[in-house]
Structure formats: structure tokens, C-alpha cells
Amino acid sequence: MAVKDYYKVQGDSVTRVKQFCPRCGPGTFLADHKNRLACGKCGYTEFKK
């Protein structure tokens, strides 16, 4: 994936598209799977409802 897939530019502001990992902190994004969000670095997982 490229940087353009993680951030969205709207005018003068930049917003994150994906969530950061709560354990690893800013800079480590959670992968978006069909039924869960997962961190590839520490293994943190959140299941979607």
C-alpha cells in the first residue's frame, strides 16, 4: 500500500483513513480485514460487530 491509502487530503487539512494501534501508538496502523482490525506488529485485534 502507498501513503495515499492511509491519508486523505481535503483542502488544507489531512485526515487519517485508518486507525492507529492503541498499543504501538502513532505511526502503526491497524489492518482492516472483513471481520476485524489487526496490528501486524504486536498482534492486537479488535473484532467488528
FENKA-V122548 format. One record per pair of residues at least 6 apart in sequence whose C-alpha atoms are under 6 Angstrom apart, sorted by sequence separation. I is the first residue (numbers start at 0). J is the second residue. If there is no record, write none. Layout:
# FENKA-V122548
I	J
I	J
This chain:
# FENKA-V122548
7	13
19	25
30	36
37	43
7	14
20	27
29	36
30	37
37	44
6	14
19	27
20	28
29	37
36	44
6	15
19	28
20	29
29	38
36	45
6	16
18	28
19	29
35	45
5	16
18	29
35	46
5	17
35	47
34	47
